[in-house]
Amino acid sequence: MTPDALRSLTNRLRGTLGEARQALQAGYPAGGPQRLLRGWVATVDTTLREVWRNLELPPGWTLAAVGGYGRRELLPYSDVDLLILVDTSVNDLQQPALDRLVGLLWDIGLEVGHSVRTIDECLEAASADISIQTNLLEARRVAGSDALFRQFRVAFAAALDAALFVRAKRVEQEQRHARQQDAASSLEPNIKEAPGGLRDLHVVLWMARACGIGERWSDLARAGLVTRVEAAGIARQERFLHDLRIRLHRLAGRREDRLLFDWQTRLAEEMGFASTRSRRASEQLMQRYYRTARSVNLLNTILLRIFESRLRSADRASVSKPIDSHFVIRDGLLDIARPEVFEQHPPAILRAFVLLAQHPGIPGLAPEALRQLWRARRLIDAQFRRDPRNIASFLELLDQPHGVTHNLRRMNRYGILGRYLPEFGRIVGQMQHDLFHVYTVDEHILMVLRNLRRFAQAEFAHEYPLCSRLMSEFDRPAMLYVAALYHDIAKGRGGDHSTLGARDVRAFCRRHGIGAADQRLCEWLVDRHLLMSSTAQKQDLSDPAVIARFCSVVPDERALTALYLLTVADIRGTSPKVWNAWKGKLLTDLYQLARRQLRGETGDTAGWLQTRQAEAGDILRRYALDPVANEAFWGTLEPEYFLRHEPADIAWHARAVYRHHRDTKPHVSARPATIGDGLQVLVYAPEHPDLFARTTGYFERLGYSIVEARLHSTRCGRVLYDLLVLDPARQAHSYRDVISLIEHELARVLDPQQPLQPPVQGRISRRVRHFPITPEISLRTGDSQQLHILTVIAADRPGLLSRMARVFLEHRVSVHSAKINTLRERAEDSFLVSGAELGNAHRVARFEDDLANALLVA
């Protein structure tokens, strides 16, 4: 072929492909996903045949489609996977023709992945790599020698070991799911690779083809693996996932299989979802996706077990051991004694999960039991829920010493939990676009329950010793599990989810015959499940009035302990990144202070002050320091200082300031925090209005987060600033590495002679851009008329605290204490502030406006 003819062919085919791609996408969704997928395959087939014919390749070669192209599922932006099957190894004379072929395919706009192999090389590669074997399993001739391709198919079929293929694909799938972090319910799932995605359907069909069953869902129905109705349902789920993937590629204008926040809203609107007062369109779309993924994942689990069971039974006889009249242990799995067990005796549905919990050595349900259970879920109706046998089984499951979380997860995965508890069914797969939950509502609830269960298990006692001890002493832990199941169950309904959830748990308790005292506890826990975290993270726990207000709504010590355990489990269940040692200490401090209050062990303020000074003095003597030497320093501090700090901290402050009591320059000391994470930083400096702005700016530039700050003005014109800072990125292997750096640099930055640095700039996360938070600002008078409590909720971003500090500085607002609570991309900060402007309504309005503008994300 002459160069001019080649250029002409390239230009013509590039234009034809471009026009066909645009026409197929412009006409979508007319005809549905299959029309687009098959239409693009037909276009590519025609193009490749013309290329093959024009390039006059050796007559003994074959061009075959493999992978998605081979099974006729090709999106306009997907790779085109090709096998060039040759009769003998390519020689030097043939190589230029092969290079022209591949180059031309790229030039006309096809992104090709190709391999060149003889039949023997194909078989050798397939035996060494399950991915290659899978690709070749779907090989389809496009052009070239039909005889060579038939030889390949015969040789490949003879070499294929179905049992080995099925086991290898199962292992490969487990590895793929692990890479996706088993994240079927992650907020930005990969609709192709994540559990419950298209790849899980492909795996089933690959196994069916390898086992000689067929390559379509109707073939599985004919073989009795699924019913015709189920096959039709699987096909609908597959079409939905294909539809999503096609639309995603069209919106992105490239190959993109992740349901990123960037596309979710546009996809939802394009697919006809509309936002309501309580739920975004994107949340509705994602809930449908998650429910589809759950069904696909369950189908995949059932059919993979069936394939393995069939192949295993061909090698050896089945071994079974009866448990009762309905269940047996068969080949190590829990199986039903007869196929009609669930239909004839519906209480066996919940009983299966109780038996799995009671026999922790059984890894799960046998294929036939799982398939029949899936079909029998429709039997769970109002009458089933009222049946005393089923009520007893559910409560018995919650009281089991092992396997509670695992089996509730199974019940959710198999569609049982949402049918037995319809209120739970409504939140299955429901998104939470609140910027700090990384799980769907149902997954979050089960994570919280898992955390509570870990407190009850001795092997996890080292994680949270106090929680484990309290759980071991708690009367009937099952009530905590009920509260966990219901604490967020009303999310997405509109209204206060705590109040609505309390009504739901009350109905649950009545239906399950739970006693009045336990019912009141569950109802109170669900209604008040946010109380402890809000108090601990936003209020001053050294203020006796705060503790008194908190205790005024806590019924008794049992309720306090239950709320503490639920709160720790809840925060840890929102995201792996939300929990830290500081939050753990705040909750523990509040729990211990409240328990003391409930027991009447509070004592008087003067007694507290004397006790803490005496304990701090004992610590100082260990360092050969006479506490009398610090009396002058202590005399400059207000009594509230001693109430807000532990004796160990008071002693550390005294040691740090010992030689700098009368310095005119800032002094900084730092040490690893006693909570086990982060640094405590002490600043002792002459009073200056921009101290807070300088401090926050420095730590933001360092990449650290201030989570707590306490400022004390002394009677000698100096301030004592106690900070707790964390390194979110864990940049340093040890905080000790940066202590000397902070002590030197921060002291220099705090020098008022140095210019005040501007707030740091940085990238705003995609989640914040797509799910912005309207800033919320609340300013109210504290227990002292001179002090005000400022609460701020906003989207987090680099330099946020510095921007707020600038506004404080401009309005001459002083910060006395701060709690900086960042929940992923959501900041919920509270400050104890004072200032002359805060007594003037007009100036307060201007202050709040300026603060709101500083919080807005550009």
Secondary structure as GFF3:
##gff-version 3
##sequence-region A 1 858
A	DSSP	alpha_helix	3	26	.	.	.	ID=ss1
A	DSSP	alpha_helix	32	55	.	.	.	ID=ss2
A	DSSP	beta_strand	62	65	.	.	.	ID=ss3
A	DSSP	alpha_helix	67	70	.	.	.	ID=ss4
A	DSSP	beta_strand	80	85	.	.	.	ID=ss5
A	DSSP	alpha_helix	95	107	.	.	.	ID=ss6
A	DSSP	beta_strand	112	117	.	.	.	ID=ss7
A	DSSP	alpha_helix	119	128	.	.	.	ID=ss8
A	DSSP	alpha_helix	130	137	.	.	.	ID=ss9
A	DSSP	beta_strand	140	144	.	.	.	ID=ss10
A	DSSP	alpha_helix	146	159	.	.	.	ID=ss11
A	DSSP	alpha_helix	162	179	.	.	.	ID=ss12
A	DSSP	alpha_helix	198	210	.	.	.	ID=ss13
A	DSSP	alpha_helix	217	222	.	.	.	ID=ss14
A	DSSP	alpha_helix	228	252	.	.	.	ID=ss15
A	DSSP	alpha_helix	261	270	.	.	.	ID=ss16
A	DSSP	alpha_helix	281	313	.	.	.	ID=ss17
A	DSSP	beta_strand	320	322	.	.	.	ID=ss18
A	DSSP	beta_strand	327	330	.	.	.	ID=ss19
A	DSSP	beta_strand	333	336	.	.	.	ID=ss20
A	DSSP	alpha_helix	341	344	.	.	.	ID=ss21
A	DSSP	alpha_helix	348	358	.	.	.	ID=ss22
A	DSSP	alpha_helix	367	376	.	.	.	ID=ss23
A	DSSP	three_ten_helix	377	379	.	.	.	ID=ss24
A	DSSP	alpha_helix	382	386	.	.	.	ID=ss25
A	DSSP	alpha_helix	388	398	.	.	.	ID=ss26
A	DSSP	alpha_helix	404	413	.	.	.	ID=ss27
A	DSSP	alpha_helix	417	420	.	.	.	ID=ss28
A	DSSP	alpha_helix	422	425	.	.	.	ID=ss29
A	DSSP	alpha_helix	441	455	.	.	.	ID=ss30
A	DSSP	three_ten_helix	458	460	.	.	.	ID=ss31
A	DSSP	alpha_helix	465	473	.	.	.	ID=ss32
A	DSSP	alpha_helix	478	486	.	.	.	ID=ss33
A	DSSP	alpha_helix	497	511	.	.	.	ID=ss34
A	DSSP	alpha_helix	516	527	.	.	.	ID=ss35
A	DSSP	alpha_helix	531	538	.	.	.	ID=ss36
A	DSSP	alpha_helix	544	551	.	.	.	ID=ss37
A	DSSP	alpha_helix	557	572	.	.	.	ID=ss38
A	DSSP	alpha_helix	581	598	.	.	.	ID=ss39
A	DSSP	alpha_helix	605	622	.	.	.	ID=ss40
A	DSSP	three_ten_helix	627	630	.	.	.	ID=ss41
A	DSSP	alpha_helix	631	634	.	.	.	ID=ss42
A	DSSP	alpha_helix	639	643	.	.	.	ID=ss43
A	DSSP	alpha_helix	647	657	.	.	.	ID=ss44
A	DSSP	beta_strand	667	672	.	.	.	ID=ss45
A	DSSP	beta_strand	679	686	.	.	.	ID=ss46
A	DSSP	alpha_helix	691	702	.	.	.	ID=ss47
A	DSSP	beta_strand	705	713	.	.	.	ID=ss48
A	DSSP	beta_strand	718	726	.	.	.	ID=ss49
A	DSSP	alpha_helix	736	749	.	.	.	ID=ss50
A	DSSP	alpha_helix	766	770	.	.	.	ID=ss51
A	DSSP	beta_strand	776	781	.	.	.	ID=ss52
A	DSSP	beta_strand	788	795	.	.	.	ID=ss53
A	DSSP	alpha_helix	800	810	.	.	.	ID=ss54
A	DSSP	beta_strand	814	823	.	.	.	ID=ss55
A	DSSP	beta_strand	826	834	.	.	.	ID=ss56
A	DSSP	three_ten_helix	836	839	.	.	.	ID=ss57
A	DSSP	alpha_helix	841	855	.	.	.	ID=ss58
###
